[in-house]
Amino acid sequence: MCLAIPLKLISKEGTKGWVEVGGAKREISLIILPEAKVGDYVLVHAGFAISKVEEKEAQELLELLSTIK
């Protein structure tokens, strides 16, 4: 099973982007989603942003994922 996580894009430089995960910053590739802008929520799978999602949907997905143990 594959899982994509919604994360907020906090900075961008060309096709590289950085998201924040639990206070830690992670580098991701924006090669598939070059139109993503800082502040957008993006679905990240295997280090690649694959699509944009609305903030409300991202928050709902993060809340649901936090219940999985």
C-alpha positions, 0 to 999 in steps of 0.5 A, a space after each residue: 500500500 502506498 501513502 501520500 502525506 499532506 504537508 505545507 510547503 514552507 520554502 521553494 527553490 526551483 524544483 526543490 521544496 521544503 516542508 515541515 513534519 512535526 517541527 523537522 524540515 524535509 526536502 522534497 522534489 517539486 519536479 512533478 508539481 512545479 506550480 506549487 507555491 509556498 503556503 500550499 499544502 501538497 501530497 508528498 509520496 516517496 519525496 515527491 509532491 504529487 498534487 495540491 490539496 486544500 488546507 481543510 482537507 489536509 488538516 482532516 487527513 493529518 488528524 485521521 493519520 494521527 489516530 493510526 497506531 
